[in-house]
Amino acid sequence: MKVLVIGSGGREHALCRAVRRSPRVTELVCAPGNGGIAAEARCVPANQKDLNDLLRVVAAENPDLTVIGPEVPLALGLADELIHRGLRVFGPTSKAAMLETSKGFAKRFMQRHNIPTANYAVCASQAEALESLDLFHLPVVIKADGLAAGKGVLICESKQQAQEAIAGLFSGRLLGSVETSIIVEEFLTGEELSFLVLSDGKHVAPLAPAQDHKRLGEGDTGPNTGGMGVYSTDAMLDPEMRAWLLHHIAQKTIDGMAAEDTPFVGVLYCGLMMTARGPMVLEFNARFGDPETQAILPRMESDLMEALEACVEGRLSETEFRWKPGASACVVAASEGYPGSYTTGHKISGLDAAVRLPGVEIFHAGTSLVNGEYLTSGGRVLGVTATGDSLEHALEAAYEAMKLISFEGMIYRRDIGHRALKKTT
């Protein structure tokens, strides 16, 4: 069968590699792809932010299945259009994707269905938001309602910081676009957990759990990013907690969407905080996480394509999943200046040597292939993933590989997995 993957990041590189492993797949296309994906799939030009251009690509390629990677095509309604045309697509409709594309919708949905989440206020004006600050202790969290490429969450230590964040979101100064609604939210403490499930609209199947590192700097300092690294181990969740999350959060969400006549078919990413009061949902994403996918899929031994098709065909309950025991870790190399402004076009060296190390895979994100050389083309440039029999061994291999890679202005965190390592020492 012919598969088309939409996207251009490290997540899509990991998806393409996992899809290509399936004996069911005879042809793989990625739109638009990147320098590294070109080694896994035929890459075709596409504007991911233009629905008509994406539809043009699908019509030209006529795939048996389209897999949507990023959130913007989901928000634009790409899945809706493909379903309307009788085409098979893995990814939720734009209405179902509102779990991610509108934080206000997600918070109200959770309240309606008794899904645990932080206390909040959805505010439609600057005055309303400023007034609501008095309802919350410091620190307080200010969130943009809409998509913000992982940069729309601001943790404010003082009332002045919160006031500035509110003004910045409503004026458009912070994100470059004016927010018409924001969320003021209780600050939660605990360990974060990424809990992803596949869904066919009725049933759910959990993927391996993961923990993302969103802050730019070591020790979880600096601004929020799209994610600077992630790890995945079986030890992150005991069987009882895994079953609780599956029933009380994931299945409850899918059941709630179905009850509201908005079935969710795709991957539901539950961003959780494991608090002293129990697990609470920080956010939902309506697609595979980035960089979580780069740590989760290398641990998958079963056929990803079989699972994606089962979701589309409504038979997920019949699908078996097999996972490699042990652990995986992904460390992201970014361009200096990220998540702000940065330069591109720098030559990347050492990739061949790094990928020869046992258990190591490299997933390209912001790269281009020019005259046989890989050049930087984005903020997050690539991720180095390693699997091992323990988290220590996986991290050791990932960092050993990272030391072999270089480009001008390269930055990466040297403490991915630090919280888990502290627990084991």
Secondary structure as the mmCIF struct_conf table of DSSP 4:
data_model
#
loop_
_struct_conf.conf_type_id
_struct_conf.id
_struct_conf.beg_label_comp_id
_struct_conf.beg_label_asym_id
_struct_conf.beg_label_seq_id
_struct_conf.end_label_comp_id
_struct_conf.end_label_asym_id
_struct_conf.end_label_seq_id
STRN STRN1 LYS A 2 GLY A 7
BEND BEND1 GLY A 9 GLY A 9
HELX_RH_AL_P HELX_RH_AL_P1 GLY A 10 ARG A 20
TURN_TY1_P TURN_TY1_P1 ARG A 21 ARG A 21
TURN_TY1_P TURN_TY1_P2 PRO A 23 ARG A 24
BEND BEND2 THR A 26 THR A 26
STRN STRN2 GLU A 27 PRO A 32
TURN_TY1_P TURN_TY1_P3 GLY A 35 GLY A 36
HELX_RH_3T_P HELX_RH_3T_P1 ILE A 37 ALA A 39
TURN_TY1_P TURN_TY1_P4 GLU A 40 GLU A 40
BEND BEND3 ALA A 41 ALA A 41
STRN STRN3 ARG A 42 CYS A 43
TURN_TY1_P TURN_TY1_P5 GLN A 48 LYS A 49
HELX_RH_AL_P HELX_RH_AL_P2 LEU A 51 GLU A 61
BEND BEND4 ASP A 64 ASP A 64
STRN STRN4 LEU A 65 ILE A 68
BEND BEND5 PRO A 70 PRO A 70
HELX_RH_AL_P HELX_RH_AL_P3 GLU A 71 LEU A 76
TURN_TY1_P TURN_TY1_P6 GLY A 77 GLY A 77
HELX_RH_AL_P HELX_RH_AL_P4 LEU A 78 HIS A 84
TURN_TY1_P TURN_TY1_P7 ARG A 85 GLY A 86
STRN STRN5 VAL A 89 PHE A 90
BEND BEND6 GLY A 91 GLY A 91
TURN_TY1_P TURN_TY1_P8 SER A 94 ALA A 97
HELX_RH_AL_P HELX_RH_AL_P5 MET A 98 THR A 101
HELX_RH_AL_P HELX_RH_AL_P6 LYS A 103 ARG A 112
TURN_TY1_P TURN_TY1_P9 HIS A 113 ASN A 114
STRN STRN6 THR A 117 THR A 117
STRN STRN7 TYR A 120 CYS A 123
BEND BEND7 ALA A 124 SER A 125
HELX_RH_AL_P HELX_RH_AL_P7 GLN A 126 SER A 132
HELX_RH_3T_P HELX_RH_3T_P2 LEU A 133 LEU A 135
BEND BEND8 PHE A 136 PHE A 136
HELX_LH_PP_P HELX_LH_PP_P1 HIS A 137 HIS A 137
BEND BEND9 LEU A 138 PRO A 139
STRN STRN8 VAL A 140 ALA A 144
BEND BEND10 ASP A 145 GLY A 146
TURN_TY1_P TURN_TY1_P10 ALA A 149 GLY A 150
STRN STRN9 VAL A 153 CYS A 156
BEND BEND11 GLU A 157 SER A 158
HELX_RH_AL_P HELX_RH_AL_P8 LYS A 159 SER A 171
TURN_TY1_P TURN_TY1_P11 GLY A 172 LEU A 175
BEND BEND12 GLY A 176 SER A 177
BEND BEND13 THR A 180 THR A 180
STRN STRN10 ILE A 182 GLU A 186
HELX_LH_PP_P HELX_LH_PP_P2 PHE A 187 LEU A 188
BEND BEND14 GLY A 190 GLY A 190
STRN STRN11 GLU A 191 ASP A 200
BEND BEND15 GLY A 201 LYS A 202
STRN STRN12 VAL A 204 PRO A 206
HELX_LH_PP_P HELX_LH_PP_P3 LEU A 207 PRO A 209
STRN STRN13 ALA A 210 ALA A 210
STRN STRN14 GLN A 211 ASP A 212
STRN STRN15 ARG A 215 GLY A 217
TURN_TY1_P TURN_TY1_P12 GLU A 218 ASP A 220
STRN STRN16 THR A 221 ASN A 224
BEND BEND16 GLY A 226 GLY A 226
BEND BEND17 MET A 228 MET A 228
STRN STRN17 GLY A 229 THR A 233
HELX_RH_3T_P HELX_RH_3T_P3 ASP A 234 MET A 236
BEND BEND18 LEU A 237 LEU A 237
HELX_RH_AL_P HELX_RH_AL_P9 PRO A 239 LEU A 245
HELX_RH_PI_P HELX_RH_PI_P1 LEU A 246 GLN A 251
HELX_RH_AL_P HELX_RH_AL_P10 LYS A 252 ALA A 259
TURN_TY1_P TURN_TY1_P13 GLU A 260 ASP A 261
STRN STRN18 VAL A 265 THR A 275
TURN_TY1_P TURN_TY1_P14 ALA A 276 ARG A 277
STRN STRN19 GLY A 278 ASN A 285
BEND BEND19 ALA A 286 ARG A 287
TURN_TY1_P TURN_TY1_P15 ASP A 290 PRO A 291
HELX_RH_AL_P HELX_RH_AL_P11 GLU A 292 ILE A 296
HELX_RH_3T_P HELX_RH_3T_P4 LEU A 297 ARG A 299
STRN STRN20 MET A 300 MET A 300
BEND BEND20 SER A 302 SER A 302
HELX_RH_AL_P HELX_RH_AL_P12 LEU A 304 GLU A 313
TURN_TY1_P TURN_TY1_P16 GLY A 314 GLY A 314
HELX_RH_3T_P HELX_RH_3T_P5 LEU A 316 GLU A 318
STRN STRN21 TRP A 323 TRP A 323
BEND BEND21 PRO A 325 GLY A 326
STRN STRN22 ALA A 327 SER A 335
TURN_TY1_P TURN_TY1_P17 GLU A 336 PRO A 339
BEND BEND22 GLY A 340 GLY A 340
HELX_LH_PP_P HELX_LH_PP_P4 HIS A 346 HIS A 346
STRN STRN23 LYS A 347 LYS A 347
HELX_LH_PP_P HELX_LH_PP_P5 ILE A 348 ILE A 348
STRN STRN24 SER A 349 SER A 349
HELX_RH_AL_P HELX_RH_AL_P13 LEU A 351 VAL A 355
TURN_TY1_P TURN_TY1_P18 ARG A 356 ARG A 356
BEND BEND23 LEU A 357 LEU A 357
TURN_TY1_P TURN_TY1_P19 PRO A 358 GLY A 359
STRN STRN25 VAL A 360 HIS A 364
BEND BEND24 ALA A 365 GLY A 366
STRN STRN26 THR A 367 VAL A 370
TURN_TY1_P TURN_TY1_P20 ASN A 371 GLY A 372
STRN STRN27 GLU A 373 THR A 376
BEND BEND25 GLY A 378 GLY A 379
STRN STRN28 ARG A 380 GLY A 388
BEND BEND26 ASP A 389 SER A 390
HELX_RH_AL_P HELX_RH_AL_P14 LEU A 391 MET A 402
TURN_TY1_P TURN_TY1_P21 LYS A 403 LEU A 404
STRN STRN29 SER A 406 SER A 406
TURN_TY1_P TURN_TY1_P22 GLU A 408 GLY A 409
STRN STRN30 MET A 410 ILE A 411
BEND BEND27 ARG A 414 ARG A 414
TURN_TY1_P TURN_TY1_P23 ILE A 416 GLY A 417
HELX_RH_AL_P HELX_RH_AL_P15 HIS A 418 THR A 424
#
